[in-house]
Amino acid sequence: MADTAPRAVRGRLLRHPATAPLAVLCAGVTGAAYLYVTDPHQPGHLLPQCPFRYVTGLLCPACGGTRMVYDLMHGRFTQAWLDNRMLLLAAPFALALLAKWALEGLRGRRWHPRLSTRAQAAVLLVAVAWTVVRNVF
């Protein structure tokens, strides 16, 4: 009987609205800590390669994102811009969505971003255009 109480508490914690966003935040901080001391511009690290680039040889819309974050963390804003302009412009919006998700979770509410069909099409169009521009020029 005493064993069921900790399971019930654990189950409630795992279902709490703040669990997922805080787990994503913790994973991001852990990854950023590793990235801070690991230069992705140099070979011989444990950072994953882009599967799209590995298979096709082309740059995907997010290629250069790891280098961009590394350069941002080290104050190299110009180099971060050169690594991936579109991702650099989109990053504040992604961070704002993560913050909103975490705050709503801490308030005990579930939050799911909703994008209209037009917004989804716009994001897809920008990603495809950015991929073409990056690989042609």
ZANUSE-605545 format. One record per atom (N, C-alpha, C, O): residue in one letter; z, y, x. Coordinates in steps of 0.1 Angstrom, whole numbers, plus 5000, padded with zeros to 4 digits. Example, Ala and Ser with C-alpha at 12.3 -4.5 7.8 and 13.67 -1.06 7.14 Angstrom:
! ZANUSE-605545
A507849435132A507849555123A507849675132A508549675142S507149785128S507149895137S507950005129S508050115134
! end
This chain:
! ZANUSE-605545
M500049885008M500050005000M500050135009M499350225005A500750125020A500850245028A499550275035A499250385039D498750165037D497450185044D496350255035D495450315040T496550255022T495550315013T495650465013T494650535011A496850525015A497050665015A496150735026A495450835023P496250685039P495350755049P493850745046P493150835049R493450635040R492050615036R491650725026R490650785026A492550745016A492250835005A492150975011A491251055007V493051015020V493051145027V491751155035V491051265034R491451055042R490151055050R488951075042R488051145045G488951005031G487851015021G487651155015G486551205014R488851215012R488751355007R488251445017R487451535014L488651425030L488251515041L486751505043L486051605045L486251385043L484851365045L483951415034L482851455036R484551425022R483751475011R483951625009R483251685000H484851685017H485051835015H483751905018H483051875028P483452015011P482252095013P482152155027P481052185031A483252175034A483152235048A482952135059A482652165070T483052005056T482951895066T481551905073T481451905085A480451895065A479151895071A478752015079A478352005091P478952135074P478652255082P479452265095P479052305105L480752225094L481652235106L481252135116L481352155128A480752015111A480251915121A479051955128A478851935140V478152025120V476952075126V477252185136V476652195147L478252275133L478652375142L479252315155L478952365166C480152215153C480752145165C479652085174C479752095186A478652015168A477551955175A476752065183A476352045194G476552175176G475852285182G476552345194G475952375204V477852365193V478652425204V478652325215V478652365227T478852195212T478852095223T477452095230T477452095243G476352095223G475052105229G474852225237G474252225248A475352345232A475252465239A476052465252A475552525262A477152405252A478052395264A477252315274A477252345286Y476652205270Y475852125280Y474652195285Y474352195297L473952265276L472852345279L473152455289L472352495298Y474352515287Y474652635295Y474752595310Y474352675319V475152475313V475252435327V474052345332V474052295343T473052325323T471852245326T470652325324T470252365313D469952355335D468752435335D467552355330D467052275338P467052385318P465852305313P464552345320P463552275318H464552445329H463352485336H463252385348H462152385354Q464252315352Q464252225363Q464252075358Q464852045348P463551985365P463551845361P464851775365P465751835372G465051655359G466251575362G467451595354G468551595359H467251625341H468451645332H468251555320H467251485319L469251555312L469351465300L468851525287L469351495276L467951625288L467451695276L466251625271L465351585279P466151605258P464951535253P463651615254P463651735254Q462551535255Q461251595255Q460851615240Q461251545231C459851705238C459351715225C458451595222C457451575229P458751525211P457851405208P456451445204P455551375207F456251555198F454951605194F454051635207F452951595208R454751695216R454051725229R453751605237R452751585243Y454751515237Y454651385244Y453451305239Y452651245247V453251305226V452151225220V450751295220V449751235224T450751425217T449451495216T449151585228T447951615231G450151615236G449851715247G449851855243G449551945251L450051885230L450052015225L451452075223L452351995221L451552205223L452852265220L453152265205L452252305197C454252225201C454652235187C455252375184C455452445194P455552415172P456152545169P457452565176P457852685178A458152465179A459552475185A459552455200A460652475206C458452415206C458452395220C458852515227C458452625224G459752505237G460252615244G461552665239G462252755244G462052605228G463252645221G464452615230G465452695230T464552505237T465652475246T465652575257T466752625261R464552595263R464452695274R464852835269R465552915276M464452865257M464752995251M466253015249M466753125253V466952915244V468352925242V469052935255V470053015257Y468652855265Y469252865278Y469053005284Y470053065289D467853065283D467653195288D468453305281D468953395287L468553285267L469453375260L470853375264L471553475266M471353255266M472753235270M473053295284M474153335288H472053305292H472153365305H471653505306H471453565317G471353575295G471053715295G469653745299G469253855302R468753645299R467353665303R466453685290R465753585286F466553795284F465953815271F464353815272F463753765263T463853875282T462353875284T461853735286T460853695279Q462553655294Q462153515296Q462253435283Q461453355280A463353465275A463453395262A462353425253A461853345245W461853555253W460753595245W459453525249W458653485240L459353505262L458153435267L458153285264L457153215262D459353225263D459553085260D459053045246D458352955244N459453125236N459053095222N459353215214N460453235209R458353305212R458553425204R458953405189R459853465184M458253315183M458453295169M459853235166M460553275157L460253145175L461553085173L462653185176L463753185169L462453275185L463453375188L463553465176L464753515173L462453505169L462553585158L463253515146L463853575138A463053385145A463653305134A465053265136A465753235126A465553265148A466853215151A467953295144A468953225139P467953425142P469053495135P469053445120P470153435115F467953415114F467953375100F468553235099F469353205090A468253145109A468853015109A470353025111A471152945105L470853105120L472253125122L472953185110L474053145107A472253275103A472853335091A472953225080A473953225073L472053135079L472153025069L473252925073L473952885064L473452895086L474552815090L475852885087L476852815082A475953015089A477253085086A477553085071A478653065067K476453105063K476653105048K477152965044K478052955036W476552865049W476852725046W478352695049W479052635041A478752735061A480052715066A481052795057A482152745054L480852925055L481753005047L481952945033L483052945028E480852915027E480952855013E481652725013E482452695004G481452645024G482252515025G483752545027G484552475021L484052645035L485452675037L486152725024L487352715022R485352785015R485852835003R485852724992R486252744981G485452604996G485552484987G484352464978G484352394969R483252544982R482052534973R480952474981R480752494993R480052394974R478852334981R477752444979R477652504969W476952454990W475852544990W474652484996W474752425007H473552494989H472252444994H471252554993H471052614982P470652595004P469652695003P468452654995P468052534996R467952744987R466752714979R465652804983R465752924983L464452734986L463252814989L462252794978L462052674974S461652894974S460652884964S459452814970S459352794982T458552774962T457352704967T456552804975T455952754986R456452924972R455753024980R456453044994R455753055004A457753044994A458453065007A458252945015A458052955028Q458252825010Q457952705017Q456552705023Q456352665035A455552745015A454252755019A454052855031A453352835040A454752965029A454753075040A455353025053A454753045064V456452955052V457052895064V456052795071V455852795083L455452705063L454552615068L453252685074L452852645085L452752785067L451652855072L451952925086L451052915095V453052985087V453453055099V453552955110V453152975122A454152835107A454352735118A453052675123A452852665135V452152655113V450752605117V450052715125V449452685135A450052835120A449352945127A449952965141A449252985151W451252955143W451952975156W451552855165W451352875177T451452735160T451052625168T449552645173T449352615184V448752685164V447352715168V447252825179V446552805189V447952935176V447853045185V448453005199V447853035209R449552925199R450152885212R449252795220R449252805232N448452715213N447652615220N446252665223N445552605232V445752775216V444452825219V444552935230V443652945238F445553015229F445553125239F446553105250F446653195258
! end
